[in-house]
Amino acid sequence: MEVVGHQKILKFLQRGAINNQLAHSYLFYGPKHIGKNKVAEDFISNLFCPNKKKNSFFSCGTCSSCQQLIKKIHPDFIYLGNSFSSIELTPQGKIGVEQARQIKEFLYSSPFSAPYKVVIIEDTDNLTLPAANALLKLLEEPPLKSIIILISRSFTYLPATLRSRCQILRFSFPLKEEIINFLKQEYSLKEEKAKEILSLALGRPGLAIQFAQDFKKMEQERALLNDFISLLSENDSESKFRLVNLILNAKKSPQQALDNLARLLRDVILVKLNLCPADQSIATQLKSLAQKYTQKDLQNLVNQIFKTQLLLAANVNQKLAIENLIINQ
């Protein structure tokens, strides 16, 4: 499946590969679900593929190397992520000192069949501080023929010392027309359906593709959004407790549920400022919700959500953190 958007970044990486001017470490940062992982995986696939044409950046997708990368079992590649990890993470799902040691050991060994040894760390939020310090030493004196790609939602989520050792690439939202055309061609969708999916996905191609592949997931997302709107509209003690339970028991992690809530509140803020919301399909509900809160209250709640997400990433008690967020507002 092709990458949606990000052509400047792809061309930049292509030039580096063709001219043998690749960095030892990259930081891909930008909002979730906009294609950072896809670009990273395609980049490595193109580096590893033995069947690509000379001065080409497009892998064949069918050779043993490409298939091993798709299955994440290539001997010269390690992937550390929330849904899959080549190395066992800590019991809390973090990347600690032991994982950093294994990464170092892996990168200092010689490539087995590919031109490079490569590590992708999908979410730098999962790096503990000791692990980040251990990685810093690795980035300061990187082994030959090694590449580390760090993927993050925000530029500031990574310590400045680590950022300074990376080639930094910022990912922005692709054009809506690009995503709509992709959805229509790839999934044989009508324009209206493609627009509906993109609106619910808030312009994020990764999320839009998930919805196009599974309409049930799209319906669940819409139901969660409607529940948020209903409970925020009531805004009494009982509805706040129900909102806590909804976040804790949603068919996704509390972190992801809070992402959804924050995106909804940002849309309410946009409506309050007489601007166009990302999800225009619920514009009427957003206008009604905007009348019940001040802009200051909305912005404060969004800020508190981000702080709560940092606490959850640090493995504090989920129920207490979310109750403190919602009930004390």
Secondary structure, 3 states (H helix, E strand, C coil): CCCCCCHHHHHHHHHHHHCCCCCCEEEEECCCCCCHHHHHHHHHHHHHCCCCCCCCCCCCCCCHHHHHHHCCCCCCEEEECCCCECCCCCCCCCECHHHHHHHHHHHHCCCCCCCCEEEEECCHHHECHHHHHHHHHHHHCCCCCEEEEEEECCHHHCCHHHHCCCEEEECCCCCHHHHHHHHHHHHCCCHHHHHHHHHHCCCCHHHHHHHHHCHHHHHHHHHHHHHHHHHHHHCCHHHHHHHHHHHHHCCCCHHHHHHHHHHHHHHHHHHHCCCCCCCHHHHHHHHHHHCCCCHHHHHHHHHHHHHHHHHHHCCCCHHHHHHHHHHCC
